[in-house]
Amino acid sequence: MILSTTLDITTTAWALALTAAFVIGISKAGIKGIAIINVTLMALAFGAKESTGLIVPLLVVGDAFAVIYYNRHAQWKYIVAFLPWMILGIFIGTAIGKDLPETTFKISMSVIILGTVIMMYWWDRKKSKNVPTHWAFAGFIGTMAGITTMIGNLAGAFSNIYFLAMRLPKNEFIGTAAWLFFIVNIFKLPFHIFIWKTITPETLMINLKLVPGIVLGIIVGVRLVKIIKEQFYRKMILILTAIGAFLILFR
């Protein structure tokens, strides 16, 4: 059990958690690449391991709103290609998550993300319209996304790289990611409830009180997405993903 009662939570912890919920809402509305911020805030409020179970139900709520709003833009062929590998990664992450040294995890993930972002930037610079078609690309990125979503709720960086590589337009990017993570985060719930025991009735009560922060973030995020131009959106995602990799390394 993470907390005996919500009364034990300090005002500072509530403020951090509400800010994290707001960031989740903005992220799910389409401002991708900022998930590391909500993960960091929740870890500061409740502790690194404990916060993973608190975040997942909030992500499901945010995903539900995103699926409803962006449903018509989802491209299922990319979900079908990516999802099985991500599920494989979740099983791997569940098995190794309890004993994996945090330093090893952070360094490895940051190096992989930054290396792939540099590769994506190089593709954009040479104006290539080709997309990776070999199964190994989806396999590697998808498996890494599954491992990182289970251990630290940080799969966004890898899914961003995959969907950018597929050159999805802004709304299709958001709609496809919304359905992918709605499925994945629901799939993760039993692992947190029955294996890691990081989701309890007490954590769900905390989640309930944080939902307004998600709703407000969704409203703000949707408005921001509407005013962001297509080409700038792609560059913004690459930059935020790279910043996120550095934050993972130093948080």
C-alpha positions as a printed NumPy array, in Angstrom:
array([[  0.   ,   0.   ,   0.   ],
       [  1.405,   3.343,  -1.015],
       [ -0.485,   5.653,   1.293],
       [ -2.678,   4.861,   4.249],
       [ -4.887,   7.862,   3.593],
       [ -5.026,  10.839,   1.279],
       [ -4.818,  12.992,   4.414],
       [ -1.13 ,  12.056,   4.645],
       [ -0.355,  13.94 ,   1.432],
       [  1.219,  17.365,   1.863],
       [  0.017,  20.497,   0.112],
       [  3.223,  20.536,  -1.917],
       [  2.616,  16.965,  -3.091],
       [ -0.937,  17.847,  -4.138],
       [  0.325,  20.887,  -6.065],
       [  2.935,  18.77 ,  -7.867],
       [  0.38 ,  16.052,  -8.64 ],
       [ -2.211,  18.511,  -9.987],
       [  0.437,  20.116, -12.194],
       [  1.398,  16.646, -13.438],
       [ -2.266,  15.89 , -14.218],
       [ -2.509,  19.164, -16.167],
       [  0.615,  18.231, -18.175],
       [ -0.869,  14.78 , -18.89 ],
       [ -3.94 ,  16.487, -20.316],
       [ -1.863,  18.767, -22.546],
       [  0.235,  15.818, -23.72 ],
       [ -2.78 ,  13.649, -24.527],
       [ -4.341,  16.536, -26.453],
       [ -1.393,  16.369, -28.847],
       [  1.574,  18.284, -27.385],
       [  3.763,  15.192, -27.444],
       [  7.213,  14.86 , -25.912],
       [  6.481,  16.375, -22.495],
       [  5.539,  13.166, -20.648],
       [  8.837,  13.245, -18.754],
       [  7.562,  16.366, -16.961],
       [  4.529,  14.649, -15.445],
       [  6.589,  11.558, -14.596],
       [  9.156,  13.727, -12.793],
       [  6.53 ,  15.748, -10.901],
       [  4.698,  12.619,  -9.729],
       [  7.979,  11.029,  -8.666],
       [  8.806,  14.13 ,  -6.617],
       [  5.361,  14.045,  -5.023],
       [  5.08 ,  10.328,  -4.213],
       [  8.382,   8.567,  -4.985],
       [  9.661,   6.995,  -8.202],
       [  8.278,   3.446,  -7.893],
       [  5.044,   4.41 ,  -6.134],
       [  4.233,   7.094,  -8.676],
       [  4.145,   4.608, -11.58 ],
       [  0.879,   3.123, -10.309],
       [ -0.595,   6.544,  -9.65 ],
       [  0.15 ,   7.747, -13.172],
       [ -1.322,   4.85 , -15.173],
       [ -5.034,   5.425, -14.327],
       [ -4.553,   9.134, -15.058],
       [ -3.066,   8.239, -18.438],
       [ -6.08 ,   6.04 , -19.199],
       [ -8.422,   8.959, -18.438],
       [ -6.39 ,  11.261, -20.686],
       [ -6.278,   8.609, -23.412],
       [-10.071,   8.235, -23.264],
       [-10.577,  11.955, -23.89 ],
       [ -8.008,  11.899, -26.724],
       [ -9.614,   8.858, -28.371],
       [-13.035,  10.507, -28.322],
       [-11.738,  13.765, -29.816],
       [ -9.217,  12.426, -32.371],
       [-10.796,   9.035, -33.173],
       [-11.503,   9.805, -36.848],
       [ -7.809,  10.47 , -37.503],
       [ -6.445,   7.124, -36.226],
       [ -4.42 ,   5.051, -38.697],
       [ -4.825,   1.457, -37.55 ],
       [ -2.216,  -0.105, -39.833],
       [  0.51 ,   1.599, -37.793],
       [ -1.046,   0.479, -34.51 ],
       [ -1.218,  -3.119, -35.762],
       [  2.46 ,  -3.007, -36.773],
       [  3.639,  -1.437, -33.502],
       [  1.369,  -2.837, -30.764],
       [  2.537,  -6.497, -30.649],
       [  6.153,  -5.394, -30.13 ],
       [  5.081,  -2.963, -27.428],
       [  3.208,  -5.727, -25.598],
       [  6.347,  -7.888, -25.778],
       [  8.264,  -5.001, -24.223],
       [  5.699,  -4.715, -21.417],
       [  6.283,  -8.362, -20.477],
       [ 10.051,  -7.787, -20.503],
       [  9.676,  -4.585, -18.478],
       [  7.483,  -6.33 , -15.906],
       [ 10.089,  -9.064, -15.463],
       [ 13.135,  -6.808, -15.139],
       [ 11.575,  -3.676, -13.674],
       [ 11.961,  -4.587, -10.008],
       [ 15.691,  -5.28 , -10.175],
       [ 16.968,  -3.038, -12.987],
       [ 19.376,  -0.367, -11.629],
       [ 17.838,   3.049, -12.237],
       [ 21.136,   4.547, -13.443],
       [ 21.549,   1.845, -16.102],
       [ 17.971,   2.348, -17.242],
       [ 18.263,   6.133, -17.498],
       [ 21.593,   6.185, -19.352],
       [ 20.619,   3.468, -21.822],
       [ 17.258,   5.003, -22.646],
       [ 18.64 ,   8.536, -23.011],
       [ 21.391,   7.403, -25.388],
       [ 18.947,   5.423, -27.558],
       [ 16.399,   8.268, -27.707],
       [ 18.994,  10.93 , -28.526],
       [ 20.629,   8.732, -31.15 ],
       [ 17.308,   8.105, -32.855],
       [ 16.307,  11.783, -32.698],
       [ 19.59 ,  12.687, -34.424],
       [ 18.822,  10.097, -37.094],
       [ 15.326,  11.564, -37.573],
       [ 16.771,  15.074, -37.846],
       [ 19.22 ,  13.859, -40.503],
       [ 16.351,  12.305, -42.481],
       [ 14.459,  15.595, -42.358],
       [ 17.514,  17.609, -43.394],
       [ 18.027,  15.558, -46.561],
       [ 14.304,  15.916, -47.368],
       [ 13.845,  12.172, -47.712],
       [ 10.239,  11.034, -48.152],
       [ 11.081,   7.388, -47.537],
       [  9.815,   5.653, -44.414],
       [ 11.362,   2.622, -42.674],
       [  9.61 ,  -0.511, -43.918],
       [ 11.691,  -3.298, -42.373],
       [  9.985,  -5.106, -39.501],
       [ 13.103,  -4.666, -37.349],
       [ 12.501,  -0.913, -37.052],
       [  9.002,  -1.309, -35.603],
       [ 10.276,  -4.286, -33.61 ],
       [ 13.115,  -2.449, -31.888],
       [ 11.289,   0.835, -31.29 ],
       [  8.102,  -0.964, -30.198],
       [  9.89 ,  -3.268, -27.761],
       [ 11.766,  -0.337, -26.231],
       [  8.479,   1.549, -25.931],
       [  6.927,  -1.399, -24.093],
       [  9.835,  -1.753, -21.661],
       [  9.945,   1.965, -20.89 ],
       [  6.183,   2.336, -20.539],
       [  6.152,  -0.404, -17.899],
       [  9.2  ,   0.748, -15.956],
       [  8.751,   4.503, -16.098],
       [  5.658,   5.447, -18.158],
       [  8.099,   6.956, -20.672],
       [  7.166,   5.253, -23.939],
       [  6.132,   8.529, -25.54 ],
       [  9.64 ,   9.269, -26.797],
       [  9.806,   5.99 , -28.723],
       [  6.28 ,   6.19 , -30.132],
       [  7.008,   9.769, -31.215],
       [ 10.056,   8.555, -33.12 ],
       [  8.064,   5.769, -34.795],
       [  5.149,   7.953, -35.896],
       [  7.479,  10.724, -37.068],
       [  9.417,   8.151, -39.084],
       [  6.121,   7.091, -40.691],
       [  5.606,  10.784, -41.571],
       [  2.099,  10.96 , -40.148],
       [  0.424,  14.386, -40.421],
       [ -0.344,  16.197, -37.153],
       [ -3.907,  15.007, -36.524],
       [ -3.205,  11.448, -37.709],
       [ -0.149,  11.364, -35.439],
       [ -2.263,  12.383, -32.43 ],
       [ -5.236,  10.132, -33.232],
       [ -3.083,   7.046, -33.85 ],
       [ -1.046,   7.622, -30.683],
       [ -4.251,   8.142, -28.691],
       [ -5.622,   4.709, -29.57 ],
       [ -2.244,   3.002, -29.171],
       [ -1.764,   4.284, -25.624],
       [ -5.403,   3.795, -24.643],
       [ -4.992,   0.086, -25.431],
       [ -1.523,  -0.187, -23.889],
       [ -2.311,   1.63 , -20.652],
       [ -5.419,  -0.498, -20.054],
       [ -3.285,  -3.584, -20.772],
       [ -0.792,  -2.434, -18.101],
       [ -3.376,  -2.083, -15.324],
       [ -3.413,  -5.756, -14.169],
       [  0.396,  -5.784, -13.917],
       [  0.316,  -2.784, -11.578],
       [ -2.649,  -4.123,  -9.58 ],
       [ -1.695,  -7.783,  -9.137],
       [  2.089,  -8.045,  -9.686],
       [  3.673,  -4.755,  -8.613],
       [  0.7  ,  -3.799,  -6.376],
       [  1.228,  -0.101,  -7.144],
       [ -2.49 ,   0.516,  -7.825],
       [ -4.725,   0.268,  -4.753],
       [ -8.112,   1.687,  -3.674],
       [ -6.169,   4.495,  -1.946],
       [ -4.242,   5.466,  -5.101],
       [ -7.468,   5.42 ,  -7.125],
       [ -9.015,   7.908,  -4.691],
       [ -6.038,  10.196,  -5.295],
       [ -6.494,   9.744,  -9.045],
       [-10.149,  10.766,  -8.775],
       [ -9.189,  14.083,  -7.202],
       [ -6.659,  14.774,  -9.983],
       [ -9.037,  14.256, -12.931],
       [-10.017,  17.98 , -13.126],
       [ -6.359,  18.778, -13.819],
       [ -6.409,  16.402, -16.802],
       [ -9.624,  17.899, -18.174],
       [ -8.196,  21.419, -17.96 ],
       [ -4.985,  20.247, -19.673],
       [ -6.977,  18.605, -22.49 ],
       [ -8.897,  21.844, -23.122],
       [ -5.702,  23.929, -23.213],
       [ -3.835,  21.332, -25.297],
       [ -6.541,  21.044, -27.974],
       [ -6.482,  24.811, -28.458],
       [ -2.681,  24.83 , -28.715],
       [ -2.677,  22.03 , -31.312],
       [ -5.127,  23.96 , -33.496],
       [ -2.796,  26.955, -33.78 ],
       [  0.425,  24.973, -34.349],
       [  1.312,  24.652, -38.034],
       [  1.949,  21.207, -39.524],
       [  5.679,  21.604, -40.286],
       [  6.42 ,  23.3  , -36.984],
       [  4.593,  20.494, -35.141],
       [  7.072,  17.906, -36.445],
       [ 10.061,  20.014, -35.402],
       [  8.485,  20.691, -31.999],
       [  8.028,  16.971, -31.326],
       [ 11.663,  16.24 , -32.215],
       [ 12.916,  19.031, -29.95 ],
       [ 10.664,  18.067, -27.007],
       [ 11.654,  14.409, -27.387],
       [ 15.363,  15.32 , -27.275],
       [ 14.835,  17.569, -24.22 ],
       [ 12.926,  14.725, -22.58 ],
       [ 15.905,  12.398, -23.095],
       [ 18.189,  14.857, -21.276],
       [ 15.654,  15.252, -18.453],
       [ 15.463,  11.473, -18.046],
       [ 19.244,  11.367, -17.724],
       [ 19.531,  14.122, -15.111],
       [ 16.298,  13.871, -13.126]])
